[in-house]
Amino acid sequence: MYSVLCALFSVLCFQDDTIRSLEQRMAANPTEALALLRQAALSPEEQPREWKRLATLACDLQERRLAQLGEDQVADLANTYAKDLADRPAAERVQKNWLRMRLEALGAGEGQTRLHYARLTLRWLGDQETAKRLCREVFQATDPSAAAQMLKKENPTATEVRQLLGPPQDRARQILYRRHLEQWVYHTPPLRIEFDCASGQEPQILTVQTLSSKKP
């Protein structure tokens, strides 16, 4: 019995030392706190209370340094808040604040980045009005051909194109074997966007072209 108690005491002491060491490493590297937590030999199933406490600590450390985080880190932070800690308002808060800080820091010529943040605004927050505004800013401040290439490079889905630019003024379809090509024509901005629509898959952008006038 004594030997069993000694073994149990040793295990508990080892776990305490491991947790203290983890807390120290997270405090020393706050922007990597969640990554450090996941690397640790700590199971959320076996130690749910301790893991949740450490996850909350890691999220707090990273949120305090939100401006220093990259896009993937913010996505991971929001996912941890929403799924692991069941705190969706906190998840939306970090996404919204990070996007706001990044947009405020953008220069006038960073159209590609602005388009990317417009997509994130849709994906993360479902905020179509802000996403449309960001997209309009790109087309108003950039050469039309360059803006069209930026849109193609960003490669939004057909659903996102509709959310960013609104419904097209004209549409045409060409039926092919097990797929079809679809053209969307916009008058403002004057664009023709062609999609490859394979059966059962999200339509993919093939080309984005500017039009010489507001009418095709």
N, C-alpha and C positions, 0 to 999 in steps of 0.2 A: 504493500500500500504506500509506504513511504517513497519507494522508488518511482511509483506512478505519479505521486504528487510532485516529486522533484522534476520529473520529465515534463509535466504539464507546466510547472513554474518556468522552466527553461524556455518552453515554446512561447509562453506569454511574454517573457522578457525579450525574446528575439523579435516577436511581432511588434512590441512597443518600440524597440530600437529601430526596426525597419520603418515604422510609421514616423518616428521623430526624424529620422534621416530623410525620409521623403518630404516631410514638411519643410525641412531646412533647404533641400534642393529646390523645391517649388518657390520658396521665398527668395532664393538667390537667382532664380531664372523664371520670373513671373510670367513672361510671355510664352513660356514652354510648359506651364504648370499642368495643363491637361495631358500633354504628351508624356510628361514624366509620370503622371498618375497611371496612365495606361501601360506604361512599361513596368510598373511595380508589380510585385507578386502579391496582389491584393484582389480578392474575388468579391464582386458585388453580391454574389449569391451566398457565399459563406460568411461574409462580414458586411451585411447591408448597411448597418448604422454607421460604421466607421468609413465605409466607402462613400456613403452619401455625404458625410461631414467633409471628407477630403475633396470630393467633387465640388461641393459648394465653395470650399476654400479656393480651389483651383479656378473656378469660374469667376469668383470675386477678384482674384489676383489678375486674371487676364482682362476682365472688364475695366479695371482701373487703368489699364494701359492699352485701351482700345485703339488709340491712334497708331500704335506701333504694330498692330496685328495685320497680317496679310489676309487676303480673301478666304483662303482655305481655313485659316485659324478661326476667323469669324463664323464661318459656316459650321465648324466643329463646335465652337462655343455655343452658338444658337441651338444646335442639335442636342447638346448636352443639357442645356436648360430645358428644352421642350420635352425631350424623351426621357432622360435619366432623372431629372429633378421635377418633372411635371410642372414647369413654370413657363408657359407660353408667352405671357406678357414680357418676361425678361428676355426671351429669345427674340421677340420682335423689337424690343428696346435696343439691344446691341446691334441688330441689323440696321435699324433706322438711324441710330446715332453714327455708326461707322460710315454708312453711305453719305450722311449729311457732312461729316468731316472731310471725306474724300472729295465730294463735289465742291465744297467750299475752297479746297486747295487746288482745283483744276485751273489751268490756264486757258486762254481763249482758243488756242490752237489744238487742244487735245480732244478732237472730235471722236476718234476711235474709242478712247477711254470713256467718254461721255455716253456713247452708244452702249458700251458694255455695262455701265452703271444703270442705264435705262432698262436693260434686260434684267439686271439683278433686282431693280425696283419692282419689276413685274413678278419675278420668281419668288423673291423673299417676302415682299409686302403686299403684292396684288394691287399696287397703286398705279392704275392705268393713267390717270391724269398727269401725275408727275413724270411717268415714263414717256408719255406723248410730248410733254413740254421739253424734256431733254432731247428727244429725237428732233423736234422742230428746231431747236437751237442749233443742232449740228447742220441741218440742211440750210438754215438761214445764214450761218456764218462760214460755210465751206463751199468751195467750188462744187457745182452739182455733180460732175463726173467723179470727183474725189469722194464726195459724200455717198454716192451710189456704191463705189468700191468698198468704202468703210462698212456699209450695210451688208454687202456680200461677205466680206471677211468675218464679220461678227456672226454670220450664218444663223439668224433667228429662225425659229420654226414658223410655219404658216400662221399658227395661232398667235405667236408673238408679233409677227408682221401686222396682222389685223389689229392687235392691241396698240401697237406703236403708231401706225399710220391710219388706222380706221379701215372700214371696208373699202375695197377698190371701186372706182367708178365704172370700170368695164372689166369683164372676164371672158376668156376664151379657153376652149379645151380641145385637145387633140388626143383621141383614143388610140392607144398602142396595145401590144400584147401584154396582158397582166399589169399594165400600168397606164398612166396617161400624163400628158404634159398640160400644165395650166398656166395661163398668163393673166397676171393682174395688172391693170393699168390705173395709175393715179394721175390726177390733174395737178394736185398740190401736195407734195412736190411732184413735178412731172417725171414719173418713173414707169418703167415696164419691168415687172418682176416675173421670171419664169420659174416654175416649180416642177420637179420630177416627183410624181405621185405614184409610188409603188403600192400594190395592194397590201393592206394591213400595216403600212408603215407611215410615219409622219412625213409629209411632203418636205422635200429638200430643195433649197434654192439652187438653181442652175446658173442663172444670169440676173444681173440687175443693170438696167440701162436707163440713161436719162433720155427724155423726149425733147424735141426741139421746140415744142409748144405745149400749152396746157391741154390740147386735144390730140388724141392719137392720130 
